[in-house]
Amino acid sequence: MRQLSPSDRDVIRLAQHPKFSRWVEQVTATGGCAHPVHLTGHTTTWDTATGEVLHHYDTRDEPGERLLVRCRNRRSSVCPPCSRLHAGDTFHLVRAGLTGGKTVPAQVRDHPRLFVTLTAPSFSPVHRTTTDGHRCHPRRNTDRCEHGHPRSCTAIHTPDDARVGQPLCPGCYDYPAHVLWHAHTGLLWDRFTRATRRHLATATGLPQSRFRHHARLSFAKVAEYQRRAAVHVHAVVRLDGPDGPTDPPPTWGTADLLTTAVREAARSTVVHSPYSPAAGEHLLRWGAQLDARPLRTFDDHHGLADDAVAAYVAKYVTKGAADTAAGTDHPLRTRAEIEAAPASPHVRALMRTCWHLGDLPEYAHLRLRPWTHTLGYRGHILTKSRTYSTTYTALRTQRFEYQLDTPSAEPSGTATTEAYWRYTGSGHTPGAALIATGIAEDLAHNRANSKEAMRRHDA
């Protein structure tokens, strides 16, 4: 007879628990979250005028006297169920700013809107995918760099080739510039948006200080790691009237003018890194590759489709550094952890550079060591301007109220709620993890079947 594994024994233990069905309900309510948060506590609502208890909940009646809630991790490598939910929220957040909905008027689709891609500059030639049949870096001469590496590569790399994104010569690669560019990407973006407003004001004859009284620049952007471990920025940029999405842009606000302003701003934006005797001073810019294309609605055949852009952004917001072989999803606390990280030699070299520069006093404010696992990039994966569209909090509140079938309303003036919650742990036991994975797979299968049924019905 086959001996039961610890996971199998744990599954049997859970299944024999008298409150197993309630525990399954909790796990299902979290969507099969891989690392749920465990809370203990209670909440009580009563009428202060009569003293009547209107609602009471206490985790003492739950399995293990605790409540399981989602971890809400956006990374698919950490928690696929929560990542899928986060991607859906991101889709609706971005789409609302394109076509309306979620408190954004539908007229916003008539505003000038662009899908902009800003890239990192080149820090040295790297191997690249050549699916078009061309060779990687063909050169007629066969000379070598000062480190003895060929300056050319005549190979044809497929997308799954491990050499794609690796430098032709690690010795020639400007690793300090790469790390410092990552550390200043947020500042580069801020100066880029300021420069875009400045170019718009100049093109229309407005004083720069008066631009906000005539128009407003709204955006939502996502950061994506490329194979060379450099961050690219994809952004939806929209031109509104001074009051935001509810206000039409001025007559001079056109997609062509916005495109010109974006291109000029990207070319002119510059950030100087702090001077260091060890690394010098670097002039940081956006890369030469820039894309700015107008967005179209359902009835227009020019430009990119709104839904496609929203889905594109939602896809990348769930990816962490580890998903693109550009780092890890967890902070590194020692130099030894860098050498043990499951990463390419190129990425480990970037991590070592982060660790080294992070010890220099002139770069202390950049906090490079705590962000070694993201190669110096310390910004959020998704950011948006205040008036672009709704918020994650509003979307989660709306979903919670829908699940409870209790639309939000103003609380009664005589009702008082008292709540006490305490964190007691997170994660699953081995057997619980197996069951949660099965529940997550069942829910994903049911969603896929529902989508397929709706597609057939619409067809």
N, C-alpha and C positions, 0 to 999 in steps of 0.2 A: 504494500500500500504506500502511495506517495505521501511523504511527510508534508504537512501543511507549512507554508511559509509564514513568517511573522505578519505579513499583510493579510493573508487569508484568515489567520486566527483573529486578527483585529476586526475584519469584516464580520466574522461570526459573532464576536463579542458585541459589536454595535447592533447587529440584527436581533440579538436576544434581549436588548435593552427594552424595558417596557415603554419608553418614550421614543422608540426608534422612528415611528411614523411622523412624529412632530419634528424630529431632527431632520428627516428627509424634506419636510416642508420648508424648514429654515434654509437648508442647502439649495433647494430649488428656488427659493425667493432670492438668493444671491446669484442665481444664474449658474450655479456650479463653480463659484469663485474658487480659485486655486489657493489663495492665502487669505481667508476671511479674518476679519477682526473680531475678537471676542469681547463683549461688553457685559457688565452686570449693572443692575440698577433698577430704577422704577420711574414712572411718570404718573402724576395724578392731576386731574382737572376737576375743580369743584366750583359750585355757585357760591360766591362769597355772601350773597344775600340770604340764602336759605341753608347753606352748609351742605347741600346735596352733592354727592360725588357724581360727576358727569361721566368720568372715564378714569380707569385705573389699570395700569399694566405693571407687572413686576416679573423680573427674570427668575425669581425663585420657583416659578411654575414651569420653567423651561428645562429641557434636557441639560444636565450639567450646570443648571442655574445660570445660564448665560445665553446671550443673543448673538447670532452671527450676522455680520453686515459685510458688504462688499469691501475689498481692499482698494478698489478704484484705481489700480495701477494701469497706466495707459499702454505699457509695453506688452506686446504680444508674446515676447519671450518669457515674461514673468507670469502673466495671468491672461490667457486667451479670452475667457468670458468677459472680464472687465475691459480688456482692450477692445473687444468687439463693440461693447456698449459705448465706450469713449469715442470710437470711430463714428458711430451713429450720431452721437451728440455733435461731434465736429462737423459732420456733413450738414446737419440742420443749421448749425451756427453759421457756417460759411454760405450755405445756400440762401438763408434768410437775408443776408446782406447783398445777395445778387438778384433775387427774384421777389423778395418780400415775404411776409409771414413772421410770426413770433414778435409781434409789436412793430415790425418794419413794414411800411406801406408798399403795395405792389408797384407803385410808380417809380420805385428805386431802380427798376430794370431799365428805365429810360435815361438814367444818369450815365455819363461816360465811365466805363469800367474797363480795366486792363488786367491781364494776367501777366505778371512780371517775374522773370527769373534772373537773379543776380548771382554770379559765380565768384569763386575764389580765384585769385591770380595764380599764375604758374610759379612754383617754387623750384622747379627743375623738371625736365622731361620725364614722364612716366609711361609705362606700358599701357596701351589702350586697346579696347575692343575694336576689331576690324572686321565686322560682319559683312562689309561691302566688298570684300575681296582685296582691299588695299593692304599693304604691309604696315606694320606698326610705326616705325620711324626710319623709313628708307633714306639712305645717303649714298651718294656715289663714292665718296671717299671712305676709307675704312680706318680713319685715325681714331685714337683713343684719348680719353680725358687724362688729366694729371694723376688720377688714381688708378689708371690702367684699364678702365672699363670702356667698351666700345660706345661711341656716340650715336650709333645707329642700331636698329633692330628690324630685321627683315622678316620676322615671323608674322603669321596671321593668327591673332588671338581670338578665341571664342569667348563668349561672356563668362563661362565657368572656368576659364584659365586662371590659375592662382597668381600668375604674374601680372594680371591686369591691375593697375593702380600702384604697382611697385615702381620705385624710381629706377631709371636706367643705371644710375650710379648713386648709391646712398651717400658717398662722400661729397658729391656735388650738390646734393639736395639741401636747401636752406631750411633746416628744421626749426631754428629759432624764429624765422619769419612766419612759418606756418603756424606755430603755436601762438605767437603774438597776434597774428591776424585773427585767429579764433577768439582770443581774449578780448579783442576790440570790435568784434562783429556787431555787437549791440550798439556801440558808439557810431560805427559806420552807418548802420541803418538809421539811427536818429539824425545824423547829419545828411543822409540821403533824402529823408522826408522833408527836412528843413530846406534843402537845396531845391527840391521839387517845387515847394511853395514859392520859393524865391524866384525861380525861373518862370513860373506861371504869372506871378505879379509883374515881373519885368516885361514879359511878352504882351501884357494887356495894359501897360502903362500905369499900374497901381503902385503906390508906395508899399514897401514890404510890410510895414506896420499896419496897413489897412487891409491886407489880404483876408484876414479872418472875418472881416465885416462883409465880405463879398462871396466867399466860398470856404469850403472845409474839405480837407483831404482825409478820407477814411480808408482803413486797410485792415486786412487779416493776413498774416504771414506764417509760414511753416519752414523750419530748418530741416534740411536733409543731408545726410552724410553721403558723399560720393565714394566710389571705389578707391580713390586716392586718399581717402580719409579727410577730405576737406568739406566743410559745410557749404552748401548752396542754399539760397533763400528763394522760395516761391511765394509770391504775394498777390492777393487781389487788391488792387488799388482803385478807389472810386472817388469821383469828384461830386460833392454835394453843395447845396446852398449853405449859407452861414449857420443855419439851425440844424444841419445834419440831414439824415435820410428823408425826413418829412418835407424838406425844402428843396425845390428844384434848383439846379445849378444856374449860374448866370448865362446869358446868351452866348458869351464868348467861350464858355466851357465846353469844349468838344473833345472827342476821343483823340483826334489828331494832335491837338494842342497838348493834351495830357501826355501822349506818347512822346512828343518832342521834349517836353519838360523832364520826363522820367529819364530819357536817354542822356540829356545834357547833365542832369543831376548825378547820374551814375558815373559819368566820365569825370566830373569835377570834384567828387567827394574824396577827401584825403584826411587821414589821421596819422599823426606822428606818434610813434611809440616812445616811451621814456628812454632817455639815453642811459646806456649801461656800458661800463668799461669792458665787460665780458662779451656783450652781444652788439654793441653799437646802437645806432638809432635806425629804425625802419620806417619807411614811408609806406603806409598801408592803404590800398585802394581796392575797389571791386575788380574782378577779372574782366578781360576783354570780351568774353562771351556774355552777351546781354540779349535777352528776349523780352519784348513787350508787345503783346497782341491783344486786340480788342475782344471783348466777350460778347456773345450773342444770346438772344433769348430763343425760345422754342420756334418762333415764326421767322427768324432771321437766318440767313444761310452764309453769313460772313463772320469769321472769327471763330472762337472756341465756344463750345456749349457750356451753359451755366452748370448743369448737373454733372458734367464730366469734370469740370474744375473742382467742384465741391467734393466729388468722390476721390479725386486725385489727392487733394489736401488731406482728406480723412484717412486715406491709405498710409500716408507718410507720417501722420501724427502718432501712429501706434508703434512706429519702429524706434528702437533704441540704438545706441551706438553699436551694440553687439550684433544687431541684425544685419549691419552692412560691413561687418569685419573692421569697424573703425574704432573699436574700443570695447569697454565692458559697461554693464548696466549698474555696477556697484562701485563705490569709492575704493580707492587703493590707499592703504595706510602706511605701507613700507616699500622700500626700493625692491625688496625681494619679491613682493607680489607682482611687480611689473614683469620680472623675468619669468614668473610662473603663469602670467596671463595668457589665455588661449587666443593669441593674436599673431599677426604676421610680423616679421622683423621690422618692416616699415612702421607699423603702428607702435611697436615696442620702442622704437627709436624716438617717436614723437612723445611717448609717455616719459621716457628718460629725460627728454628735453624739458618737458613740463616740470618734472621733479627737480632738475638742475636749476632752471630759471626761477622756480618758485622759492628757492633758498636765497635769492639775491634781494637785498633790501629795496632796490629801485623798482622791483616788480611785486612787492609785498601786497599792494592794494589790488592786484589782479587775482590773488588767491589761486595760483596755478596748481599748487600741490593738492588741495581738496578737489580740484577738477581735472586731475590727471586722467581719470577714467574716461572723460569726454574730450581729451586732447586739448584742454584749455578753454573749450567753449562752455560758458556758464549761463547762457540764456535759456529761456523757455523754448520748448519745441514749437509751440503755437502761441502767438501774441496777436492782439488786435487793438485798434484804437477804440476809444470809449464809445463812440457813436456808430461803429460799424454795424452791429446787430445785437442780438440778445447775448446772454452769458451762460456759461455752463451751470451756474447755480440756478438760474431761472428754468433751464431745461430739466434739471434733476428734480426741482420742486414740482414742475408740471407733471413729470412722469410719476412721481410719488403720489400726487393727488389723484391722478388717473387710476393708478393701481388700487387706491383706497376707495375710489368712486366718491370722493368728497372734495368738490371744487372749493377753492380757497374763498374765504369770506372774512369779513371783519370780525374779530373775536368779540364776544359779548362783553359789555362793560362790567358785568358782575362775575365774569368767569376768570379764574386764576389757575395757572398751571405751575406745578412744581415738579422739577425733574432732577434726578441724580444719576449720573452714569460714570462708570469707572472701567478703564482698559484693563483687561486681565490676560491678554495674550493674543496670538494670531496663528494661522496655519491649520493644518489637518494632521491627524495621526496617519500612519501608512494606509490603514484600511479605509479611513474616511476619505483620503485623497483618491483612492480607486473609485469609491462610490461617487464622489463629487465629479470626477472626470467623466464617468458614465452619464451622469445627469447633464453635464454640460454638452456632451456629444448628442444626447437625445434632444435637448432643446435646440441645438444648432440644426439637427436633422429636421425637426418640426418646422423651424423657420424656413428652411430651404424648400420643404414641401409646400408650405403656405405660399411662398413667393411663386413657385412653379404653378400652383393652382390659380393664383391671381393672374399670372401671365397668360395662361390658357384661356381664362375667362375673358380677359381683355381682347385676346386675339379673335 
